[in-house]
Amino acid sequence: MSGVNDFLRHKSGLDPRLVELAILVTAREENCEYVWTAHEPMGLKAGLQPEIIDVVRNHKSTEGLAEKDAIIIQLGREAIGKHHASSDVAARALNCLASRDS
């Protein structure tokens, strides 16, 4: 897990806010209360709105969220929660996040 953490934090090129969102989605999908509890305040500090955290926490719809927020949540729900990301979600994530101007 430390390799993933290192990549997300230092090599992914993602904004720290999006890194925290990815961590929270993973924690929620894995039902890891310890990681959630540690990262919820970090997410808020990084600029995640409480409404977005609520979407993740309560498995609410991503409709109406910014594209990058929605795709990170959807990708995490599929890849971590279902162990398979649909080709549509994977392609949208690649298009949305590959630009590195997060």
TORPA-4810 file (N, C-alpha, C, O; in nm, 3 decimals):
<nodes>
NODE_1_0.082_-0.119_0.000_0.000_0.000_0.000_0.086_0.126_0.000_0.045_0.228_-0.055_M
NODE_2_0.204_0.121_0.060_0.288_0.240_0.065_0.334_0.282_-0.074_0.356_0.401_-0.098_S
NODE_3_0.348_0.188_-0.167_0.385_0.221_-0.304_0.275_0.301_-0.373_0.303_0.396_-0.445_G
NODE_4_0.150_0.262_-0.350_0.036_0.335_-0.406_0.028_0.473_-0.343_0.006_0.572_-0.413_V
NODE_5_0.045_0.479_-0.213_0.042_0.607_-0.141_0.150_0.701_-0.195_0.123_0.818_-0.221_N
NODE_6_0.270_0.649_-0.212_0.380_0.730_-0.264_0.348_0.780_-0.405_0.370_0.897_-0.436_D
NODE_7_0.295_0.692_-0.490_0.260_0.732_-0.625_0.153_0.841_-0.625_0.168_0.944_-0.690_F
NODE_8_0.044_0.817_-0.550_-0.064_0.917_-0.545_-0.015_1.053_-0.497_-0.048_1.156_-0.555_L
NODE_9_0.063_1.052_-0.392_0.104_1.178_-0.331_0.215_1.251_-0.407_0.217_1.374_-0.410_R
NODE_10_0.306_1.177_-0.469_0.426_1.242_-0.524_0.447_1.227_-0.674_0.522_1.305_-0.733_H
NODE_11_0.384_1.130_-0.737_0.416_1.102_-0.877_0.296_1.108_-0.971_0.315_1.108_-1.093_K
NODE_12_0.175_1.112_-0.919_0.057_1.106_-1.005_0.031_1.238_-1.076_-0.033_1.240_-1.181_S
NODE_13_0.078_1.348_-1.020_0.049_1.478_-1.078_-0.089_1.530_-1.042_-0.129_1.637_-1.088_G
NODE_14_-0.163_1.454_-0.961_-0.297_1.499_-0.920_-0.288_1.605_-0.812_-0.198_1.604_-0.728_L
NODE_15_-0.381_1.695_-0.816_-0.398_1.796_-0.712_-0.419_1.723_-0.579_-0.488_1.621_-0.576_D
NODE_16_-0.363_1.772_-0.469_-0.381_1.706_-0.339_-0.528_1.683_-0.302_-0.560_1.585_-0.235_P
NODE_17_-0.615_1.771_-0.345_-0.759_1.757_-0.320_-0.811_1.629_-0.386_-0.889_1.554_-0.326_R
NODE_18_-0.769_1.603_-0.510_-0.812_1.483_-0.580_-0.748_1.357_-0.524_-0.808_1.250_-0.525_L
NODE_19_-0.625_1.371_-0.475_-0.559_1.258_-0.409_-0.639_1.217_-0.286_-0.665_1.099_-0.264_V
NODE_20_-0.679_1.314_-0.206_-0.757_1.283_-0.086_-0.892_1.223_-0.123_-0.941_1.134_-0.054_E
NODE_21_-0.953_1.271_-0.232_-1.078_1.213_-0.277_-1.059_1.067_-0.315_-1.140_0.982_-0.278_L
NODE_22_-0.953_1.036_-0.387_-0.924_0.898_-0.426_-0.902_0.810_-0.303_-0.948_0.696_-0.299_A
NODE_23_-0.833_0.862_-0.205_-0.809_0.786_-0.081_-0.940_0.761_-0.008_-0.963_0.650_0.041_I
NODE_24_-1.027_0.863_0.000_-1.155_0.845_0.068_-1.245_0.745_-0.005_-1.311_0.664_0.059_L
NODE_25_-1.247_0.751_-0.137_-1.327_0.655_-0.213_-1.276_0.513_-0.187_-1.356_0.422_-0.165_V
NODE_26_-1.145_0.495_-0.189_-1.087_0.363_-0.162_-1.121_0.317_-0.021_-1.160_0.201_-0.001_T
NODE_27_-1.107_0.406_0.076_-1.139_0.370_0.215_-1.286_0.330_0.228_-1.318_0.234_0.298_A
NODE_28_-1.374_0.402_0.161_-1.516_0.371_0.169_-1.547_0.236_0.103_-1.620_0.155_0.159_R
NODE_29_-1.491_0.214_-0.013_-1.518_0.089_-0.085_-1.460_-0.032_-0.011_-1.513_-0.143_-0.021_E
NODE_30_-1.352_-0.010_0.062_-1.291_-0.118_0.141_-1.347_-0.123_0.283_-1.306_-0.208_0.363_E
NODE_31_-1.439_-0.033_0.315_-1.496_-0.023_0.450_-1.386_-0.012_0.556_-1.391_-0.077_0.660_N
NODE_32_-1.288_0.071_0.526_-1.174_0.088_0.617_-1.195_0.216_0.699_-1.156_0.325_0.658_C
NODE_33_-1.256_0.198_0.814_-1.290_0.311_0.900_-1.166_0.388_0.947_-1.169_0.510_0.958_E
NODE_34_-1.058_0.316_0.973_-0.935_0.380_1.020_-0.883_0.479_0.916_-0.851_0.593_0.950_Y
NODE_35_-0.874_0.436_0.790_-0.823_0.525_0.684_-0.921_0.639_0.662_-0.879_0.754_0.645_V
NODE_36_-1.052_0.609_0.661_-1.152_0.714_0.644_-1.137_0.821_0.752_-1.132_0.940_0.723_W
NODE_37_-1.129_0.778_0.877_-1.120_0.870_0.989_-0.995_0.956_0.981_-0.998_1.074_1.017_T
NODE_38_-0.886_0.900_0.934_-0.761_0.975_0.922_-0.767_1.073_0.806_-0.709_1.182_0.815_A
NODE_39_-0.835_1.038_0.698_-0.829_1.120_0.576_-0.946_1.215_0.555_-0.935_1.306_0.474_H
NODE_40_-1.056_1.195_0.625_-1.166_1.291_0.609_-1.122_1.433_0.644_-1.147_1.525_0.566_E
NODE_41_-1.056_1.455_0.759_-1.010_1.592_0.789_-0.904_1.639_0.691_-0.897_1.758_0.660_P
NODE_42_-0.821_1.548_0.643_-0.719_1.587_0.545_-0.785_1.629_0.413_-0.739_1.722_0.347_M
NODE_43_-0.891_1.559_0.376_-0.966_1.596_0.256_-1.027_1.735_0.268_-1.019_1.816_0.175_G
NODE_44_-1.086_1.762_0.382_-1.144_1.895_0.406_-1.035_2.003_0.400_-1.054_2.109_0.341_L
NODE_45_-0.922_1.973_0.461_-0.810_2.069_0.461_-0.757_2.092_0.319_-0.712_2.202_0.286_K
NODE_46_-0.761_1.988_0.236_-0.713_1.999_0.098_-0.815_2.067_0.006_-0.785_2.096_-0.109_A
NODE_47_-0.935_2.093_0.059_-1.034_2.166_-0.020_-1.154_2.086_-0.066_-1.236_2.139_-0.141_G
NODE_48_-1.167_1.960_-0.024_-1.287_1.884_-0.059_-1.407_1.941_0.015_-1.401_1.964_0.136_L
NODE_49_-1.513_1.964_-0.057_-1.633_2.015_0.005_-1.702_1.903_0.083_-1.698_1.787_0.042_Q
NODE_50_-1.765_1.937_0.196_-1.837_1.836_0.274_-1.942_1.762_0.192_-1.969_1.644_0.219_P
NODE_51_-2.002_1.828_0.094_-2.103_1.764_0.010_-2.044_1.649_-0.072_-2.109_1.546_-0.092_E
NODE_52_-1.921_1.666_-0.118_-1.855_1.560_-0.195_-1.820_1.444_-0.103_-1.836_1.327_-0.140_I
NODE_53_-1.772_1.474_0.015_-1.741_1.369_0.112_-1.868_1.291_0.145_-1.864_1.169_0.161_I
NODE_54_-1.980_1.361_0.157_-2.108_1.296_0.185_-2.150_1.202_0.072_-2.204_1.095_0.097_D
NODE_55_-2.125_1.242_-0.053_-2.155_1.156_-0.168_-2.078_1.025_-0.156_-2.133_0.917_-0.178_V
NODE_56_-1.951_1.034_-0.121_-1.868_0.914_-0.107_-1.915_0.832_0.013_-1.937_0.711_0.001_V
NODE_57_-1.929_0.896_0.126_-1.964_0.826_0.250_-2.095_0.747_0.236_-2.106_0.634_0.283_R
NODE_58_-2.193_0.808_0.170_-2.327_0.749_0.165_-2.363_0.690_0.029_-2.480_0.665_0.001_N
NODE_59_-2.263_0.667_-0.055_-2.285_0.609_-0.188_-2.394_0.680_-0.266_-2.479_0.616_-0.328_H
NODE_60_-2.392_0.812_-0.262_-2.491_0.891_-0.335_-2.449_0.906_-0.481_-2.336_0.875_-0.518_K
NODE_61_-2.542_0.954_-0.561_-2.516_0.978_-0.703_-2.410_1.086_-0.720_-2.400_1.179_-0.641_S
NODE_62_-2.331_1.071_-0.826_-2.230_1.172_-0.858_-2.285_1.279_-0.953_-2.211_1.369_-0.994_T
NODE_63_-2.411_1.269_-0.986_-2.473_1.367_-1.076_-2.460_1.507_-1.017_-2.489_1.531_-0.900_E
NODE_64_-2.416_1.599_-1.101_-2.400_1.738_-1.060_-2.262_1.773_-1.008_-2.233_1.891_-0.986_G
NODE_65_-2.177_1.673_-0.987_-2.040_1.701_-0.941_-1.953_1.741_-1.058_-1.984_1.712_-1.174_L
NODE_66_-1.843_1.808_-1.028_-1.744_1.839_-1.131_-1.697_1.708_-1.192_-1.693_1.605_-1.125_A
NODE_67_-1.660_1.713_-1.320_-1.625_1.592_-1.395_-1.514_1.511_-1.327_-1.525_1.389_-1.315_E
NODE_68_-1.408_1.577_-1.284_-1.296_1.503_-1.223_-1.337_1.438_-1.091_-1.297_1.325_-1.063_K
NODE_69_-1.416_1.508_-1.013_-1.463_1.449_-0.887_-1.550_1.327_-0.916_-1.532_1.222_-0.855_D
NODE_70_-1.644_1.343_-1.008_-1.735_1.233_-1.040_-1.661_1.111_-1.094_-1.691_0.998_-1.056_A
NODE_71_-1.565_1.133_-1.182_-1.497_1.018_-1.243_-1.407_0.946_-1.143_-1.394_0.824_-1.148_I
NODE_72_-1.345_1.020_-1.053_-1.263_0.954_-0.949_-1.352_0.868_-0.861_-1.315_0.756_-0.826_I
NODE_73_-1.469_0.919_-0.826_-1.562_0.843_-0.742_-1.612_0.720_-0.819_-1.613_0.610_-0.765_I
NODE_74_-1.653_0.739_-0.943_-1.706_0.627_-1.021_-1.599_0.521_-1.047_-1.627_0.402_-1.036_Q
NODE_75_-1.479_0.564_-1.080_-1.371_0.469_-1.105_-1.339_0.390_-0.979_-1.322_0.268_-0.984_L
NODE_76_-1.331_0.457_-0.866_-1.305_0.388_-0.740_-1.415_0.290_-0.703_-1.388_0.179_-0.658_G
NODE_77_-1.539_0.332_-0.722_-1.651_0.243_-0.691_-1.646_0.117_-0.776_-1.674_0.007_-0.727_R
NODE_78_-1.610_0.133_-0.902_-1.605_0.016_-0.989_-1.478_-0.067_-0.965_-1.485_-0.187_-0.941_E
NODE_79_-1.363_-0.002_-0.971_-1.236_-0.075_-0.962_-1.214_-0.137_-0.824_-1.167_-0.250_-0.814_A
NODE_80_-1.246_-0.064_-0.720_-1.225_-0.115_-0.584_-1.347_-0.193_-0.536_-1.334_-0.304_-0.485_I
NODE_81_-1.464_-0.133_-0.553_-1.586_-0.196_-0.502_-1.631_-0.318_-0.579_-1.670_-0.418_-0.520_G
NODE_82_-1.625_-0.310_-0.712_-1.672_-0.421_-0.796_-1.559_-0.504_-0.854_-1.583_-0.608_-0.916_K
NODE_83_-1.436_-0.459_-0.835_-1.316_-0.528_-0.887_-1.310_-0.531_-1.038_-1.243_-0.616_-1.097_H
NODE_84_-1.381_-0.438_-1.101_-1.379_-0.430_-1.248_-1.433_-0.293_-1.290_-1.545_-0.257_-1.255_H
NODE_85_-1.354_-0.219_-1.364_-1.400_-0.090_-1.416_-1.451_-0.110_-1.557_-1.387_-0.175_-1.639_A
NODE_86_-1.568_-0.053_-1.585_-1.623_-0.062_-1.720_-1.534_0.014_-1.817_-1.462_0.105_-1.777_S
NODE_87_-1.538_-0.024_-1.942_-1.455_0.043_-2.041_-1.493_0.190_-2.054_-1.407_0.274_-2.079_S
NODE_88_-1.622_0.222_-2.038_-1.667_0.361_-2.046_-1.605_0.446_-1.935_-1.551_0.554_-1.960_D
NODE_89_-1.614_0.397_-1.813_-1.558_0.471_-1.699_-1.407_0.481_-1.710_-1.350_0.587_-1.683_V
NODE_90_-1.341_0.374_-1.749_-1.194_0.376_-1.764_-1.153_0.477_-1.871_-1.057_0.552_-1.852_A
NODE_91_-1.224_0.479_-1.984_-1.191_0.574_-2.091_-1.217_0.717_-2.046_-1.137_0.806_-2.075_A
NODE_92_-1.327_0.740_-1.977_-1.355_0.876_-1.927_-1.249_0.921_-1.827_-1.206_1.036_-1.828_R
NODE_93_-1.205_0.830_-1.741_-1.101_0.863_-1.643_-0.971_0.898_-1.715_-0.905_0.996_-1.681_A
NODE_94_-0.935_0.819_-1.813_-0.812_0.843_-1.887_-0.818_0.979_-1.957_-0.723_1.057_-1.950_L
NODE_95_-0.928_1.008_-2.023_-0.942_1.136_-2.092_-0.942_1.253_-1.994_-0.881_1.356_-2.021_N
NODE_96_-1.008_1.237_-1.884_-1.023_1.346_-1.787_-0.896_1.371_-1.707_-0.862_1.486_-1.680_C
NODE_97_-0.828_1.265_-1.670_-0.714_1.279_-1.578_-0.579_1.279_-1.647_-0.479_1.319_-1.587_L
NODE_98_-0.572_1.236_-1.772_-0.444_1.227_-1.841_-0.383_1.362_-1.871_-0.262_1.372_-1.893_A
NODE_99_-0.464_1.466_-1.873_-0.413_1.599_-1.908_-0.319_1.654_-1.801_-0.240_1.745_-1.828_S
NODE_100_-0.328_1.599_-1.678_-0.242_1.640_-1.566_-0.267_1.782_-1.519_-0.196_1.831_-1.431_R
NODE_101_-0.367_1.851_-1.575_-0.398_1.984_-1.524_-0.516_1.974_-1.430_-0.623_2.031_-1.450_D
NODE_102_-0.491_1.896_-1.323_-0.594_1.872_-1.224_-0.594_1.987_-1.129_-0.673_1.990_-1.035_S
</nodes>
